[in-house]
Amino acid sequence: MRKILKDTFELNGFDHHHLVSDLSRRRQSGVSTYNKHHLKPLLESVEIFPNQVPGIHVLFANFKTKLRVAVLYAKLGSNDDDIIDEIDESFGSKNRDYKIVLAGDSNIDMGTELERVFCKIMDEIYCMTLRNNIAQYTTRSRMSIDAVFSTHSARESDLYDSVFSHQLSLYVQVSWDKKKTSYSRSTRRRRSKAGVWVRSMKFCRTN
């Protein structure tokens, strides 16, 4: 059984949602998001991935943009097909109107043909491009989110140490349109930034 918990601790202006899963042998297995407090009025829902791969979605919406931030953890024994099936069901046609950011510890090595094929599938079928392959800059001995896919351009900063977990965290920023109406009833558009922390376990590939 999987459930989403709202933790009680505070993290410098962020709301924390944590997905607990008993599908792993690790007692504290799961994924987390930390969402800026000012995004709370725009929070549409918090959902889990539909099948057996633990994952969490956080959906935000304003007048112009719908944003879906997802963190995915594929349990031991999962392969690329399992991950693709999960993404296919979760990011189906009903979600095409959302901008999507998908983060995970996938140990992606673009020097291998297998990983290049995986990234090509993500790009051509789901329109999600590998924006940052952090594994190029971090050691394999440290557990961290090492890849970020998104349907639109995204800016990623460096990894951060977490005081709440042995996992490293990644701060993701994406730009979206935000309407602002003045007293003269003219409408102006400005660029706003949505900041979200994401943390997950790793994608375990066997193929």
DRENPA-3360 file (N, C-alpha, C; in nm, 2 decimals, always signed):
BEGIN
1 = MRKILKDT = +0.08/-0.12/+0.00/+0.00/+0.00/+0.00/+0.09/+0.12/+0.00 ~ +0.05/+0.22/-0.08/+0.13/+0.35/-0.09/+0.04/+0.46/-0.04 ~ +0.10/+0.56/+0.02/+0.03/+0.67/+0.07/+0.12/+0.80/+0.07 ~ +0.05/+0.91/+0.05/+0.13/+1.04/+0.05/+0.11/+1.11/+0.19 ~ +0.22/+1.14/+0.25/+0.22/+1.21/+0.38/+0.26/+1.35/+0.36 ~ +0.20/+1.44/+0.44/+0.25/+1.58/+0.44/+0.33/+1.59/+0.57 ~ +0.46/+1.61/+0.56/+0.55/+1.61/+0.68/+0.53/+1.74/+0.75 ~ +0.56/+1.73/+0.88/+0.54/+1.85/+0.97/+0.65/+1.94/+0.98;
9 = FELNGFDH = +0.77/+1.90/+0.94/+0.89/+1.99/+0.95/+0.88/+2.10/+0.84 ~ +0.95/+2.21/+0.87/+0.96/+2.32/+0.78/+1.09/+2.32/+0.71 ~ +1.09/+2.37/+0.58/+1.22/+2.38/+0.51/+1.22/+2.51/+0.44 ~ +1.25/+2.62/+0.51/+1.27/+2.75/+0.46/+1.17/+2.79/+0.35 ~ +1.04/+2.79/+0.38/+0.94/+2.83/+0.29/+0.89/+2.73/+0.19 ~ +0.91/+2.60/+0.21/+0.87/+2.50/+0.12/+0.76/+2.41/+0.19 ~ +0.67/+2.36/+0.11/+0.57/+2.26/+0.16/+0.63/+2.12/+0.11 ~ +0.62/+2.02/+0.20/+0.69/+1.89/+0.17/+0.58/+1.79/+0.15;
17 = HHLVSDLS = +0.58/+1.71/+0.04/+0.49/+1.60/+0.02/+0.59/+1.48/+0.00 ~ +0.56/+1.37/+0.08/+0.64/+1.25/+0.07/+0.56/+1.13/+0.04 ~ +0.60/+1.05/-0.06/+0.53/+0.93/-0.09/+0.60/+0.81/-0.03 ~ +0.53/+0.74/+0.06/+0.58/+0.63/+0.13/+0.54/+0.50/+0.06 ~ +0.63/+0.41/+0.04/+0.60/+0.28/-0.03/+0.65/+0.16/+0.05 ~ +0.57/+0.06/+0.05/+0.61/-0.07/+0.11/+0.66/-0.17/+0.01 ~ +0.68/-0.12/-0.12/+0.72/-0.21/-0.22/+0.87/-0.23/-0.22 ~ +0.94/-0.16/-0.13/+1.09/-0.17/-0.12/+1.12/-0.23/+0.02;
25 = RRRQSGVS = +1.24/-0.30/+0.02/+1.28/-0.35/+0.15/+1.33/-0.24/+0.24 ~ +1.36/-0.12/+0.19/+1.40/-0.01/+0.27/+1.28/+0.05/+0.34 ~ +1.29/+0.07/+0.47/+1.17/+0.12/+0.55/+1.14/+0.26/+0.51 ~ +1.23/+0.34/+0.47/+1.21/+0.48/+0.44/+1.21/+0.51/+0.29 ~ +1.17/+0.40/+0.22/+1.17/+0.42/+0.07/+1.06/+0.52/+0.03 ~ +1.09/+0.59/-0.08/+0.99/+0.68/-0.13/+1.05/+0.79/-0.21 ~ +0.96/+0.89/-0.25/+1.00/+1.01/-0.32/+0.94/+1.13/-0.25 ~ +1.00/+1.24/-0.28/+0.96/+1.37/-0.21/+0.96/+1.48/-0.31;
33 = TYNKHHLK = +0.87/+1.58/-0.28/+0.88/+1.71/-0.34/+0.87/+1.82/-0.24 ~ +0.94/+1.93/-0.26/+0.94/+2.04/-0.17/+0.89/+2.16/-0.26 ~ +0.77/+2.21/-0.23/+0.71/+2.32/-0.32/+0.71/+2.45/-0.25 ~ +0.75/+2.56/-0.31/+0.75/+2.69/-0.25/+0.61/+2.73/-0.20 ~ +0.60/+2.79/-0.08/+0.48/+2.83/-0.02/+0.39/+2.91/-0.12 ~ +0.45/+3.00/-0.19/+0.37/+3.09/-0.28/+0.30/+3.02/-0.39 ~ +0.34/+2.89/-0.42/+0.27/+2.81/-0.52/+0.15/+2.74/-0.47 ~ +0.13/+2.74/-0.33/+0.02/+2.67/-0.27/-0.12/+2.70/-0.33;
41 = PLLESVEI = -0.15/+2.83/-0.36/-0.28/+2.86/-0.42/-0.29/+2.80/-0.56 ~ -0.18/+2.77/-0.62/-0.19/+2.71/-0.76/-0.19/+2.56/-0.76 ~ -0.17/+2.50/-0.64/-0.16/+2.35/-0.64/-0.30/+2.29/-0.67 ~ -0.30/+2.21/-0.78/-0.42/+2.15/-0.82/-0.44/+2.01/-0.76 ~ -0.34/+1.93/-0.75/-0.35/+1.80/-0.69/-0.21/+1.74/-0.67 ~ -0.21/+1.64/-0.58/-0.09/+1.56/-0.56/-0.13/+1.41/-0.59 ~ -0.07/+1.34/-0.68/-0.11/+1.21/-0.72/+0.01/+1.11/-0.72 ~ -0.02/+0.98/-0.72/+0.08/+0.88/-0.74/+0.07/+0.82/-0.87;
49 = FPNQVPGI = +0.18/+0.76/-0.91/+0.19/+0.69/-1.04/+0.09/+0.57/-1.03 ~ +0.02/+0.53/-1.14/-0.09/+0.44/-1.13/-0.06/+0.30/-1.11 ~ +0.06/+0.25/-1.14/+0.10/+0.11/-1.13/+0.19/+0.08/-1.01 ~ +0.29/-0.01/-1.03/+0.37/-0.05/-0.93/+0.50/+0.02/-0.91 ~ +0.53/+0.11/-1.00/+0.65/+0.19/-0.98/+0.62/+0.31/-0.90 ~ +0.68/+0.32/-0.78/+0.65/+0.44/-0.69/+0.69/+0.57/-0.76 ~ +0.60/+0.66/-0.76/+0.63/+0.79/-0.82/+0.52/+0.89/-0.77 ~ +0.55/+1.02/-0.77/+0.46/+1.12/-0.73/+0.45/+1.23/-0.83;
57 = HVLFANFK = +0.33/+1.28/-0.85/+0.31/+1.40/-0.94/+0.26/+1.51/-0.85 ~ +0.31/+1.63/-0.88/+0.26/+1.75/-0.82/+0.21/+1.84/-0.93 ~ +0.08/+1.88/-0.93/+0.02/+1.96/-1.04/+0.00/+2.10/-1.00 ~ +0.04/+2.19/-1.08/+0.02/+2.34/-1.06/-0.05/+2.39/-1.18 ~ -0.14/+2.49/-1.16/-0.21/+2.55/-1.27/-0.24/+2.70/-1.24 ~ -0.21/+2.78/-1.34/-0.26/+2.92/-1.34/-0.34/+2.95/-1.46 ~ -0.35/+3.08/-1.50/-0.44/+3.12/-1.61/-0.38/+3.07/-1.74 ~ -0.25/+3.06/-1.75/-0.19/+3.03/-1.88/-0.12/+2.90/-1.89;
65 = TKLRVAVL = -0.08/+2.84/-1.78/+0.01/+2.73/-1.78/-0.03/+2.62/-1.68 ~ -0.02/+2.50/-1.72/-0.04/+2.38/-1.63/+0.10/+2.31/-1.62 ~ +0.14/+2.29/-1.50/+0.28/+2.23/-1.48/+0.26/+2.11/-1.40 ~ +0.33/+2.00/-1.45/+0.33/+1.87/-1.37/+0.48/+1.84/-1.34 ~ +0.51/+1.83/-1.21/+0.64/+1.79/-1.17/+0.63/+1.65/-1.12 ~ +0.71/+1.56/-1.17/+0.71/+1.42/-1.13/+0.84/+1.36/-1.09 ~ +0.84/+1.28/-0.99/+0.96/+1.21/-0.94/+0.93/+1.06/-0.94 ~ +1.02/+0.98/-1.00/+0.99/+0.84/-1.02/+1.11/+0.75/-0.96;
73 = YAKLGSND = +1.07/+0.65/-0.90/+1.16/+0.55/-0.84/+1.13/+0.41/-0.89 ~ +1.21/+0.35/-0.97/+1.19/+0.22/-1.02/+1.26/+0.12/-0.93 ~ +1.18/+0.03/-0.87/+1.23/-0.06/-0.77/+1.33/-0.16/-0.83 ~ +1.41/-0.23/-0.75/+1.51/-0.32/-0.80/+1.44/-0.43/-0.89 ~ +1.50/-0.45/-1.00/+1.45/-0.55/-1.10/+1.37/-0.48/-1.21 ~ +1.34/-0.35/-1.20/+1.27/-0.28/-1.31/+1.37/-0.27/-1.43 ~ +1.31/-0.26/-1.55/+1.39/-0.24/-1.67/+1.34/-0.12/-1.74 ~ +1.39/-0.09/-1.86/+1.35/+0.03/-1.93/+1.20/+0.01/-1.98;
81 = DDIIDEID = +1.16/-0.11/-2.01/+1.02/-0.13/-2.05/+0.92/-0.10/-1.94 ~ +0.96/-0.14/-1.81/+0.87/-0.11/-1.70/+0.86/+0.04/-1.68 ~ +0.97/+0.11/-1.70/+0.97/+0.26/-1.68/+0.89/+0.32/-1.79 ~ +0.91/+0.28/-1.92/+0.83/+0.33/-2.03/+0.68/+0.31/-2.01 ~ +0.64/+0.19/-1.97/+0.50/+0.15/-1.95/+0.44/+0.25/-1.85 ~ +0.51/+0.27/-1.74/+0.46/+0.36/-1.63/+0.44/+0.50/-1.69 ~ +0.54/+0.55/-1.76/+0.53/+0.68/-1.81/+0.42/+0.69/-1.92 ~ +0.40/+0.59/-2.00/+0.30/+0.59/-2.10/+0.16/+0.60/-2.04;
89 = ESFGSKNR = +0.14/+0.53/-1.93/+0.00/+0.53/-1.87/-0.02/+0.66/-1.79 ~ +0.09/+0.71/-1.73/+0.08/+0.83/-1.64/+0.08/+0.96/-1.72 ~ +0.16/+0.96/-1.83/+0.16/+1.08/-1.91/+0.09/+1.06/-2.05 ~ -0.03/+1.01/-2.04/-0.10/+0.98/-2.16/-0.15/+1.11/-2.23 ~ -0.24/+1.09/-2.33/-0.29/+1.20/-2.41/-0.37/+1.30/-2.32 ~ -0.43/+1.25/-2.21/-0.51/+1.34/-2.12/-0.42/+1.45/-2.06 ~ -0.29/+1.43/-2.06/-0.20/+1.52/-1.99/-0.12/+1.61/-2.09 ~ -0.15/+1.61/-2.22/-0.08/+1.68/-2.32/-0.07/+1.83/-2.30;
97 = DYKIVLAG = -0.17/+1.88/-2.22/-0.18/+2.02/-2.20/-0.09/+2.07/-2.09 ~ -0.02/+1.98/-2.02/+0.07/+2.01/-1.91/+0.21/+2.02/-1.96 ~ +0.28/+2.12/-1.90/+0.43/+2.11/-1.91/+0.47/+2.01/-1.81 ~ +0.57/+1.93/-1.84/+0.61/+1.82/-1.76/+0.76/+1.83/-1.73 ~ +0.79/+1.81/-1.60/+0.93/+1.79/-1.56/+0.94/+1.65/-1.49 ~ +1.02/+1.56/-1.53/+1.04/+1.43/-1.47/+1.18/+1.42/-1.43 ~ +1.20/+1.39/-1.30/+1.33/+1.38/-1.24/+1.35/+1.24/-1.18 ~ +1.47/+1.19/-1.18/+1.50/+1.06/-1.12/+1.65/+1.02/-1.12;
105 = DSNIDMGT = +1.68/+0.93/-1.03/+1.82/+0.88/-1.02/+1.83/+0.76/-1.12 ~ +1.86/+0.79/-1.24/+1.85/+0.69/-1.34/+1.99/+0.63/-1.39 ~ +2.10/+0.68/-1.33/+2.23/+0.64/-1.37/+2.25/+0.64/-1.52 ~ +2.20/+0.74/-1.59/+2.20/+0.75/-1.73/+2.35/+0.78/-1.77 ~ +2.40/+0.70/-1.86/+2.53/+0.72/-1.92/+2.51/+0.73/-2.07 ~ +2.52/+0.85/-2.12/+2.50/+0.88/-2.26/+2.61/+0.82/-2.35 ~ +2.71/+0.76/-2.29/+2.81/+0.69/-2.37/+2.77/+0.55/-2.41 ~ +2.65/+0.50/-2.37/+2.61/+0.37/-2.41/+2.49/+0.38/-2.51;
113 = ELERVFCK = +2.48/+0.28/-2.60/+2.38/+0.28/-2.70/+2.24/+0.26/-2.63 ~ +2.23/+0.18/-2.53/+2.11/+0.16/-2.46/+2.05/+0.29/-2.40 ~ +2.13/+0.37/-2.34/+2.08/+0.49/-2.29/+2.04/+0.59/-2.39 ~ +2.11/+0.59/-2.50/+2.08/+0.68/-2.61/+1.94/+0.65/-2.67 ~ +1.92/+0.52/-2.68/+1.79/+0.47/-2.73/+1.67/+0.51/-2.64 ~ +1.70/+0.49/-2.51/+1.60/+0.53/-2.41/+1.57/+0.68/-2.42 ~ +1.67/+0.76/-2.43/+1.65/+0.91/-2.44/+1.58/+0.94/-2.57 ~ +1.60/+0.87/-2.68/+1.54/+0.89/-2.80/+1.39/+0.86/-2.79;
121 = IMDEIYCM = +1.35/+0.75/-2.72/+1.21/+0.72/-2.70/+1.14/+0.83/-2.62 ~ +1.21/+0.87/-2.52/+1.15/+0.98/-2.43/+1.13/+1.11/-2.51 ~ +1.22/+1.14/-2.61/+1.21/+1.26/-2.68/+1.10/+1.25/-2.79 ~ +1.11/+1.14/-2.87/+1.02/+1.13/-2.99/+0.88/+1.09/-2.96 ~ +0.86/+1.01/-2.85/+0.72/+0.97/-2.82/+0.65/+1.06/-2.72 ~ +0.73/+1.10/-2.61/+0.67/+1.17/-2.50/+0.71/+1.32/-2.50 ~ +0.79/+1.36/-2.60/+0.84/+1.50/-2.62/+0.91/+1.55/-2.49 ~ +0.98/+1.46/-2.42/+1.05/+1.49/-2.30/+1.20/+1.48/-2.33;
129 = TLRNNIAQ = +1.27/+1.59/-2.33/+1.41/+1.59/-2.36/+1.50/+1.59/-2.24 ~ +1.61/+1.52/-2.25/+1.71/+1.51/-2.14/+1.77/+1.65/-2.13 ~ +1.74/+1.72/-2.02/+1.79/+1.86/-2.01/+1.92/+1.87/-1.93 ~ +1.94/+1.78/-1.84/+2.06/+1.78/-1.76/+2.10/+1.64/-1.72 ~ +2.22/+1.60/-1.76/+2.27/+1.47/-1.72/+2.37/+1.49/-1.61 ~ +2.33/+1.50/-1.49/+2.41/+1.54/-1.38/+2.51/+1.43/-1.35 ~ +2.49/+1.31/-1.39/+2.58/+1.20/-1.37/+2.71/+1.22/-1.43 ~ +2.72/+1.31/-1.53/+2.85/+1.34/-1.59/+2.94/+1.42/-1.49;
137 = YTTRSRMS = +2.88/+1.48/-1.39/+2.96/+1.56/-1.30/+2.96/+1.51/-1.16 ~ +2.89/+1.40/-1.13/+2.89/+1.34/-0.99/+2.94/+1.20/-1.00 ~ +2.99/+1.15/-0.89/+3.04/+1.02/-0.88/+2.93/+0.92/-0.87 ~ +2.95/+0.80/-0.92/+2.85/+0.69/-0.91/+2.83/+0.64/-0.76 ~ +2.92/+0.67/-0.68/+2.91/+0.62/-0.54/+2.81/+0.70/-0.46 ~ +2.77/+0.81/-0.50/+2.68/+0.89/-0.43/+2.54/+0.88/-0.49 ~ +2.44/+0.87/-0.41/+2.30/+0.85/-0.46/+2.24/+0.99/-0.48 ~ +2.20/+1.02/-0.60/+2.14/+1.15/-0.63/+2.05/+1.14/-0.75;
145 = IDAVFSTH = +1.97/+1.24/-0.77/+1.90/+1.26/-0.89/+2.00/+1.30/-1.00 ~ +2.01/+1.22/-1.10/+2.12/+1.25/-1.20/+2.06/+1.28/-1.34 ~ +1.93/+1.29/-1.36/+1.88/+1.33/-1.49/+1.75/+1.40/-1.47 ~ +1.72/+1.50/-1.56/+1.60/+1.57/-1.56/+1.55/+1.57/-1.70 ~ +1.43/+1.52/-1.72/+1.36/+1.53/-1.85/+1.25/+1.64/-1.84 ~ +1.22/+1.71/-1.95/+1.11/+1.80/-1.95/+1.06/+1.82/-2.09 ~ +0.93/+1.86/-2.10/+0.87/+1.89/-2.23/+0.91/+2.03/-2.28 ~ +0.94/+2.12/-2.19/+0.98/+2.25/-2.22/+1.12/+2.28/-2.15;
153 = SARESDLY = +1.18/+2.39/-2.19/+1.31/+2.42/-2.14/+1.30/+2.44/-1.99 ~ +1.40/+2.39/-1.92/+1.41/+2.40/-1.77/+1.55/+2.43/-1.73 ~ +1.56/+2.50/-1.62/+1.69/+2.54/-1.57/+1.71/+2.45/-1.44 ~ +1.83/+2.39/-1.43/+1.85/+2.31/-1.31/+1.98/+2.37/-1.24 ~ +1.98/+2.38/-1.11/+2.10/+2.42/-1.04/+2.17/+2.29/-1.00 ~ +2.27/+2.31/-0.91/+2.35/+2.20/-0.86/+2.27/+2.12/-0.76 ~ +2.34/+2.00/-0.73/+2.28/+1.92/-0.63/+2.31/+1.98/-0.49 ~ +2.22/+1.94/-0.40/+2.23/+1.99/-0.26/+2.23/+1.88/-0.16;
161 = DSVFSHQL = +2.30/+1.89/-0.05/+2.30/+1.80/+0.06/+2.16/+1.82/+0.13 ~ +2.11/+1.70/+0.17/+1.98/+1.71/+0.24/+2.00/+1.67/+0.39 ~ +1.94/+1.74/+0.48/+1.95/+1.71/+0.62/+1.84/+1.61/+0.66 ~ +1.75/+1.57/+0.57/+1.64/+1.48/+0.60/+1.66/+1.34/+0.54 ~ +1.76/+1.33/+0.46/+1.78/+1.20/+0.39/+1.92/+1.18/+0.34 ~ +1.96/+1.06/+0.31/+2.09/+1.03/+0.26/+2.09/+1.06/+0.11 ~ +1.97/+1.09/+0.05/+1.97/+1.13/-0.09/+2.01/+1.28/-0.11 ~ +2.07/+1.31/-0.22/+2.09/+1.45/-0.25/+1.97/+1.50/-0.32;
169 = SLYVQVSW = +1.95/+1.63/-0.31/+1.84/+1.70/-0.37/+1.88/+1.79/-0.49 ~ +1.78/+1.81/-0.57/+1.80/+1.90/-0.69/+1.69/+2.00/-0.70 ~ +1.73/+2.13/-0.72/+1.64/+2.24/-0.73/+1.61/+2.26/-0.88 ~ +1.48/+2.26/-0.92/+1.45/+2.27/-1.06/+1.36/+2.40/-1.08 ~ +1.40/+2.48/-1.18/+1.32/+2.60/-1.21/+1.27/+2.59/-1.35 ~ +1.14/+2.63/-1.37/+1.09/+2.63/-1.51/+1.01/+2.77/-1.52 ~ +1.01/+2.82/-1.64/+0.94/+2.95/-1.66/+0.80/+2.92/-1.71 ~ +0.71/+3.00/-1.67/+0.57/+2.99/-1.72/+0.51/+3.13/-1.73;
177 = DKKKTSYS = +0.41/+3.14/-1.82/+0.34/+3.27/-1.84/+0.24/+3.29/-1.73 ~ +0.24/+3.41/-1.68/+0.14/+3.45/-1.57/+0.07/+3.58/-1.61 ~ -0.06/+3.58/-1.61/-0.13/+3.69/-1.65/-0.14/+3.79/-1.53 ~ -0.13/+3.92/-1.56/-0.15/+4.02/-1.47/-0.23/+4.14/-1.53 ~ -0.35/+4.17/-1.47/-0.44/+4.27/-1.53/-0.42/+4.40/-1.45 ~ -0.40/+4.51/-1.52/-0.38/+4.64/-1.46/-0.52/+4.71/-1.44 ~ -0.52/+4.83/-1.38/-0.65/+4.90/-1.35/-0.71/+4.95/-1.48 ~ -0.63/+4.96/-1.59/-0.68/+5.01/-1.72/-0.73/+4.90/-1.80;
185 = RSTRRRRS = -0.74/+4.78/-1.74/-0.80/+4.66/-1.80/-0.71/+4.61/-1.91 ~ -0.60/+4.66/-1.93/-0.51/+4.60/-2.03/-0.44/+4.48/-1.97 ~ -0.41/+4.38/-2.05/-0.35/+4.26/-1.99/-0.20/+4.25/-2.03 ~ -0.12/+4.22/-1.94/+0.02/+4.21/-1.96/+0.07/+4.07/-1.92 ~ +0.17/+4.02/-1.99/+0.22/+3.89/-1.96/+0.36/+3.90/-1.90 ~ +0.39/+3.83/-1.80/+0.52/+3.83/-1.75/+0.57/+3.69/-1.72 ~ +0.70/+3.68/-1.71/+0.75/+3.54/-1.69/+0.77/+3.52/-1.54 ~ +0.72/+3.41/-1.50/+0.74/+3.38/-1.35/+0.81/+3.25/-1.34;
193 = KAGVWVRS = +0.87/+3.22/-1.23/+0.94/+3.10/-1.21/+0.88/+3.01/-1.10 ~ +0.86/+2.88/-1.12/+0.81/+2.79/-1.03/+0.93/+2.71/-0.98 ~ +0.95/+2.71/-0.85/+1.07/+2.64/-0.79/+1.02/+2.52/-0.71 ~ +1.08/+2.40/-0.74/+1.04/+2.28/-0.68/+1.17/+2.20/-0.65 ~ +1.18/+2.15/-0.53/+1.28/+2.05/-0.49/+1.23/+1.91/-0.52 ~ +1.31/+1.83/-0.57/+1.27/+1.69/-0.60/+1.38/+1.59/-0.54 ~ +1.33/+1.48/-0.50/+1.43/+1.38/-0.45/+1.37/+1.24/-0.47 ~ +1.45/+1.15/-0.51/+1.40/+1.01/-0.53/+1.51/+0.91/-0.51;
201 = MKFCRTN = +1.47/+0.79/-0.52/+1.57/+0.68/-0.52/+1.61/+0.66/-0.67 ~ +1.67/+0.55/-0.70/+1.73/+0.54/-0.84/+1.64/+0.45/-0.93 ~ +1.65/+0.48/-1.06/+1.60/+0.39/-1.16/+1.70/+0.27/-1.17 ~ +1.65/+0.15/-1.15/+1.74/+0.03/-1.15/+1.72/-0.04/-1.29 ~ +1.82/-0.04/-1.37/+1.81/-0.10/-1.50/+1.88/-0.24/-1.50 ~ +1.81/-0.33/-1.56/+1.86/-0.47/-1.57/+1.89/-0.51/-1.71 ~ +1.84/-0.43/-1.81/+1.86/-0.48/-1.95/+1.97/-0.40/-2.01;
% end
